[in-house]
């Protein structure tokens, strides 16, 4: 499957705004002699290609005048001074193609001025992988438009040949780095194999410092979500790249970090242009909440060749306690006798109508429930259990629809604390973790729902697929890790400067 991209005017406008700041800059592709380091190399191996510095005739007053003209064209308050030395801000609403826009900007800057070295700094592993994927899926599209490819790679301190190629290749080159890896590389007090390698003289890098090789190219920095990246220490580290220009892209810039805003596409603009992505939300409607109202949860409407039925859950009086039970019922089913004659079901809890058109059940007392609704007294644990159950039902329904198209369905739970999902024994190690309440509830509900689906359905390829997956292997947690104990940590723990990791393994497990 090949994705088709169409040209959007706002993306072209944003790219043009960046380029127009430097109107008057000549097209130049300078070469220089790279630091050879120790050992013998050919002339080709030591020829470097970098971004030419801003030409002498491009004074600060000319660049400021260019910025002000762009700002007036886009109805942005003009900058009074050149705020930050060649720092430019682009405000773009989330979900409108921000990564596409700055890739296009790279091509345009290369086309107009010959600039070819770029570094993209992102706040997390997840965003880094998303940016890398954007480069992959837009590659053919941009080749058709510009006739050339970008060479892009993710920074890895153990693959230093990528940095040599970054400096010596004449094509457009992009290095992508996430802030954790960046901060680790520039943490002068850090320990471990990755710390400080970027500014150490390394034997495997011919006794050169990788940062010196990069800085010699005068790269253009693109900071994705700067409000999540730029602390004071990070700013000092970024300066070591010797950037020609710094471009900042975000929907939510910090007010004190907006330098020379040259393009804005805010939430209202994105909505009016019908650019924002949509998300389907399934809510759990809880009504009532007193002891006099009967607890009823409508799980699903079941349609078959006969009359429709409903799967509902209600309370049943046992010999020692009251428990919640799930039943498949039809029209005329009376909850009162089946509950052991609990008083809360005495008045009108007979099923009057089951409607498959809107997935609803109506009782003779006038109460109408839609699939996923619950009435009566519901405690926190029961509500969480229903939410887990509803997510599994929605997930399997969507997965079945998309199964033969080879599209993966991913459903996410945002939990209030890690301990509800994972707990630890005395060994204090992640590999000795065991299920918390949410994980147990998930596995129990998943197993029951899948078993019902298997019993009710034909032996299709999808059913065979479900049979091959255990409840335990179909879920996993993506959390930060305390590197000292290798334990998942709670986001409520406050200062996490020394407690976070890249979470690469968990990201690969869930997303890849």
ZAMARGU-4260 file (C-alpha; in steps of 0.2 Angstrom, whole numbers, plus 5000, padded with zeros to 4 digits):
<rodrens>
0) 5000/5000/5000 | 5007/5017/4995 | 5000/5033/5004 | 4995/5047/4993 | 4999/5065/4999
5) 4991/5081/4992 | 4998/5098/4992 | 4991/5109/5006 | 4993/5128/5004 | 4996/5131/5023
10) 5011/5119/5023 | 5018/5128/5007 | 5015/5145/5016 | 5024/5139/5032 | 5039/5133/5021
15) 5039/5149/5011 | 5039/5160/5027 | 5055/5152/5033 | 5064/5153/5017 | 5058/5172/5014
20) 5067/5177/5030 | 5083/5175/5021 | 5078/5182/5004 | 5094/5189/4996 | 5105/5175/5003
25) 5114/5167/4987 | 5114/5149/4983 | 5130/5141/4989 | 5136/5124/4992 | 5153/5125/5001
30) 5165/5111/5003 | 5179/5110/5016 | 5193/5099/5022 | 5186/5088/5035 | 5197/5083/5050
35) 5205/5067/5044 | 5209/5061/5061 | 5222/5047/5064 | 5225/5036/5049 | 5225/5037/5030
40) 5210/5043/5019 | 5207/5047/5001 | 5203/5065/4996 | 5185/5060/4994 | 5184/5054/5011
45) 5190/5070/5019 | 5179/5082/5008 | 5165/5089/5019 | 5149/5098/5014 | 5141/5111/5025
50) 5128/5125/5026 | 5136/5141/5020 | 5135/5155/5033 | 5123/5169/5031 | 5131/5181/5018
55) 5139/5197/5024 | 5127/5207/5014 | 5113/5199/5024 | 5113/5211/5039 | 5103/5209/5054
60) 5092/5224/5049 | 5088/5216/5032 | 5084/5199/5040 | 5073/5209/5053 | 5064/5218/5039
65) 5061/5202/5030 | 5053/5194/5046 | 5042/5209/5048 | 5036/5209/5030 | 5031/5190/5032
70) 5023/5194/5049 | 5012/5207/5041 | 5007/5196/5027 | 5001/5183/5039 | 4993/5196/5051
75) 5006/5192/5065 | 5012/5206/5077 | 5029/5212/5069 | 5045/5208/5080 | 5053/5225/5086
80) 5070/5217/5087 | 5078/5201/5080 | 5074/5190/5095 | 5087/5177/5097 | 5100/5175/5084
85) 5092/5167/5068 | 5079/5159/5079 | 5062/5157/5070 | 5045/5150/5077 | 5031/5141/5068
90) 5015/5138/5077 | 5005/5123/5070 | 4991/5114/5078 | 4993/5096/5082 | 4988/5084/5069
95) 4989/5095/5053 | 5006/5088/5046 | 5019/5097/5056 | 5033/5085/5052 | 5028/5085/5033
100) 5029/5104/5034 | 5047/5104/5041 | 5053/5091/5029 | 5046/5102/5015 | 5055/5117/5022
105) 5071/5107/5021 | 5069/5104/5003 | 5064/5122/5000 | 5079/5129/5010 | 5090/5117/5000
110) 5082/5122/4983 | 5084/5141/4987 | 5100/5142/4996 | 5109/5125/4995 | 5108/5122/5013
115) 5108/5103/5016 | 5112/5099/5034 | 5098/5097/5047 | 5096/5090/5065 | 5079/5087/5071
120) 5077/5086/5090 | 5062/5078/5098 | 5056/5076/5116 | 5053/5057/5116 | 5057/5040/5109
125) 5039/5039/5103 | 5039/5055/5093 | 5057/5051/5087 | 5050/5035/5079 | 5035/5044/5072
130) 5046/5057/5064 | 5057/5044/5057 | 5041/5035/5050 | 5036/5051/5042 | 5053/5053/5033
135) 5050/5035/5026 | 5032/5037/5020 | 5034/5054/5012 | 5051/5049/5003 | 5043/5044/4986
140) 5031/5059/4987 | 5045/5072/4989 | 5057/5063/4976 | 5043/5066/4964 | 5042/5084/4968
145) 5060/5089/4970 | 5069/5075/4961 | 5081/5070/4976 | 5081/5060/4992 | 5085/5065/5010
150) 5097/5054/5019 | 5090/5052/5037 | 5096/5043/5052 | 5093/5041/5071 | 5108/5046/5081
155) 5116/5032/5090 | 5132/5034/5099 | 5138/5017/5094 | 5136/5020/5075 | 5148/5034/5072
160) 5150/5031/5054 | 5133/5039/5051 | 5141/5056/5057 | 5155/5054/5045 | 5143/5052/5031
165) 5132/5066/5038 | 5147/5078/5035 | 5154/5071/5019 | 5138/5068/5009 | 5133/5081/4997
170) 5115/5077/4998 | 5102/5083/5010 | 5106/5075/5027 | 5095/5074/5043 | 5100/5067/5060
175) 5086/5064/5072 | 5089/5063/5090 | 5077/5062/5105 | 5080/5074/5120 | 5085/5059/5132
180) 5098/5053/5121 | 5104/5071/5118 | 5105/5075/5136 | 5114/5059/5140 | 5127/5063/5126
185) 5130/5081/5134 | 5129/5076/5152 | 5147/5079/5157 | 5144/5071/5174 | 5135/5056/5167
190) 5142/5038/5167 | 5140/5023/5156 | 5145/5019/5138 | 5134/5032/5130 | 5137/5047/5141
195) 5149/5060/5134 | 5154/5050/5118 | 5148/5064/5107 | 5161/5076/5114 | 5175/5063/5118
200) 5190/5059/5106 | 5186/5041/5102 | 5198/5028/5095 | 5185/5021/5083 | 5182/5038/5077
205) 5200/5041/5072 | 5203/5051/5088 | 5191/5064/5083 | 5176/5072/5093 | 5159/5068/5085
210) 5153/5085/5090 | 5167/5094/5081 | 5163/5085/5065 | 5144/5089/5066 | 5147/5107/5071
215) 5159/5110/5056 | 5143/5108/5045 | 5134/5123/5052 | 5118/5112/5053 | 5100/5119/5054
220) 5092/5114/5070 | 5073/5109/5070 | 5066/5108/5087 | 5050/5098/5088 | 5039/5103/5103
225) 5052/5115/5111 | 5042/5117/5126 | 5046/5099/5130 | 5064/5099/5125 | 5073/5116/5129
230) 5079/5116/5147 | 5094/5127/5152 | 5106/5112/5150 | 5098/5107/5134 | 5100/5125/5127
235) 5119/5125/5131 | 5121/5108/5123 | 5112/5113/5107 | 5123/5128/5105 | 5138/5116/5104
240) 5131/5110/5087 | 5135/5127/5080 | 5118/5129/5072 | 5116/5141/5057 | 5097/5143/5061
245) 5085/5136/5074 | 5067/5133/5069 | 5055/5129/5082 | 5038/5120/5078 | 5024/5117/5091
250) 5006/5120/5094 | 5009/5125/5112 | 5025/5136/5113 | 5030/5144/5130 | 5026/5162/5129
255) 5044/5167/5134 | 5051/5156/5121 | 5043/5162/5105 | 5057/5170/5094 | 5052/5179/5078
260) 5035/5170/5075 | 5033/5169/5056 | 5019/5158/5054 | 5003/5153/5064 | 4990/5140/5061
265) 4981/5139/5078 | 4967/5127/5083 | 4953/5138/5076 | 4962/5140/5059 | 4964/5121/5059
270) 4946/5118/5063 | 4939/5131/5050 | 4950/5123/5037 | 4944/5105/5042 | 4962/5100/5045
275) 4961/5091/5062 | 4961/5073/5064 | 4945/5065/5072 | 4945/5052/5086 | 4930/5041/5091
280) 4926/5041/5109 | 4915/5028/5118 | 4909/5034/5134 | 4902/5025/5149 | 4886/5033/5155
285) 4882/5031/5173 | 4865/5037/5180 | 4857/5035/5197 | 4868/5030/5212 | 4856/5027/5226
290) 4853/5010/5235 | 4835/5011/5230 | 4839/5009/5212 | 4844/4993/5204 | 4861/4990/5197
295) 4860/4986/5178 | 4874/4986/5166 | 4870/4983/5147 | 4885/4975/5140 | 4879/4971/5122
300) 4865/4968/5110 | 4866/4951/5102 | 4858/4950/5084 | 4855/4933/5076 | 4843/4925/5065
305) 4830/4925/5078 | 4824/4939/5090 | 4838/4950/5097 | 4844/4947/5114 | 4854/4957/5127
310) 4869/4953/5138 | 4865/4962/5154 | 4873/4962/5172 | 4863/4964/5188 | 4864/4959/5206
315) 4858/4942/5212 | 4855/4937/5230 | 4865/4922/5236 | 4865/4912/5252 | 4878/4922/5260
320) 4880/4938/5249 | 4874/4948/5234 | 4885/4946/5219 | 4884/4953/5201 | 4879/4940/5187
325) 4879/4942/5168 | 4864/4935/5159 | 4858/4934/5141 | 4840/4939/5141 | 4826/4942/5129
330) 4810/4953/5129 | 4799/4949/5144 | 4813/4944/5155 | 4810/4950/5173 | 4825/4954/5184
335) 4815/4953/5200 | 4813/4935/5202 | 4830/4931/5194 | 4838/4942/5207 | 4832/4932/5221
340) 4818/4945/5223 | 4829/4960/5228 | 4818/4975/5231 | 4827/4987/5220 | 4821/4976/5205
345) 4803/4975/5211 | 4796/4990/5201 | 4796/4988/5182 | 4812/4979/5178 | 4805/4968/5165
350) 4813/4970/5148 | 4800/4978/5137 | 4810/4981/5121 | 4827/4976/5113 | 4831/4987/5099
355) 4846/4982/5088 | 4845/4998/5078 | 4852/5009/5092 | 4858/4995/5103 | 4846/4998/5117
360) 4835/4990/5130 | 4820/4998/5137 | 4811/4992/5153 | 4793/4993/5158 | 4797/5007/5171
365) 4803/5018/5156 | 4822/5016/5159 | 4831/5014/5143 | 4849/5009/5142 | 4861/5009/5127
370) 4876/4997/5126 | 4889/5002/5138 | 4877/5011/5150 | 4875/5007/5168 | 4863/5012/5181
375) 4862/5011/5200 | 4875/5011/5213 | 4893/5009/5205 | 4909/5009/5215 | 4926/5014/5208
380) 4932/4996/5205 | 4916/4991/5196 | 4917/5007/5185 | 4935/5002/5180 | 4930/4984/5177
385) 4916/4990/5165 | 4928/5002/5156 | 4940/4988/5154 | 4926/4976/5147 | 4920/4990/5135
390) 4937/4993/5128 | 4940/4974/5125 | 4923/4973/5116 | 4926/4988/5105 | 4944/4982/5102
395) 4938/4965/5096 | 4924/4972/5086 | 4936/4984/5076 | 4950/4971/5075 | 4938/4959/5067
400) 4933/4972/5054 | 4951/4976/5049 | 4958/4959/5051 | 4958/4954/5033 | 4966/4971/5028
405) 4981/4968/5039 | 4978/4983/5049 | 4984/4982/5068 | 4972/4989/5081 | 4979/4996/5096
410) 4969/5001/5112 | 4976/5011/5126 | 4973/5012/5145 | 4979/5027/5154 | 4980/5021/5172
415) 4980/5031/5188 | 4995/5022/5196 | 5008/5009/5190 | 5004/4998/5205 | 4986/4995/5199
420) 4994/4987/5184 | 5011/4980/5190 | 5017/4975/5207 | 5034/4969/5213 | 5040/4956/5225
425) 5055/4958/5237 | 5068/4956/5222 | 5063/4974/5217 | 5066/4969/5199 | 5055/4972/5184
430) 5057/4954/5177 | 5050/4948/5194 | 5034/4959/5192 | 5017/4952/5194 | 5000/4958/5189
435) 4991/4972/5198 | 4972/4973/5199 | 4969/4981/5182 | 4980/4967/5174 | 4970/4953/5182
440) 4954/4961/5178 | 4959/4963/5160 | 4965/4945/5158 | 4949/4938/5166 | 4937/4949/5155
445) 4947/4946/5139 | 4947/4927/5142 | 4928/4927/5145 | 4924/4938/5130 | 4935/4929/5118
450) 4928/4912/5124 | 4911/4918/5121 | 4915/4925/5104 | 4924/4908/5099 | 4908/4898/5105
455) 4896/4910/5095 | 4906/4912/5079 | 4911/4901/5064 | 4929/4894/5064 | 4935/4909/5053
460) 4953/4914/5051 | 4950/4928/5063 | 4944/4916/5076 | 4959/4905/5073 | 4970/4920/5076
465) 4961/4924/5092 | 4964/4906/5098 | 4983/4908/5095 | 4985/4923/5108 | 4984/4921/5126
470) 4976/4934/5137 | 4993/4937/5146 | 5002/4940/5129 | 4990/4952/5122 | 4994/4967/5134
475) 5009/4976/5140 | 5013/4992/5150 | 5023/5006/5143 | 5030/5016/5158 | 5045/5025/5163
480) 5059/5015/5172 | 5069/5019/5188 | 5086/5014/5181 | 5093/5011/5199 | 5080/4997/5202
485) 5074/4993/5185 | 5056/4996/5191 | 5042/5004/5183 | 5039/5021/5192 | 5023/5031/5196
490) 5022/5048/5187 | 5016/5055/5204 | 5034/5054/5211 | 5039/5072/5206 | 5056/5076/5201
495) 5061/5062/5188 | 5078/5069/5181 | 5087/5054/5187 | 5073/5042/5185 | 5069/5041/5167
500) 5074/5031/5152 | 5071/5030/5134 | 5059/5016/5136 | 5065/5009/5119 | 5061/4991/5123
505) 5043/4995/5129 | 5040/5006/5114 | 5047/4992/5102 | 5036/4979/5110 | 5020/4989/5109
510) 5021/5000/5094 | 5033/4989/5082
</rodrens>
